[in-house]
Amino acid sequence: MAARKNTPRLSQEWRERIRSGVILARLEQAALGELEISPASLKAAEIVLRKTIPDLARTEVTGEDGKPQEMTISWKEPK
């Protein structure tokens, strides 16, 4: 059977998001006690999620020499 020409293809990024969503749903079920997950499956889920979802990190923005950042807003009256 010939492949369809007008079928949209999922990008690799979307495929990873979908997989991540399924993994997160299973982890949520396990956290709620609805599903038992083996330690090996839990570790595998952790590895996949680290590859597909970025970790949240604290970011601090400072000015020159570590001083607080200053912001100046200038306003001109409309004519």
Helices and strands as residue ranges (DSSP letters): H 12-31, H 39-52, G 64-66
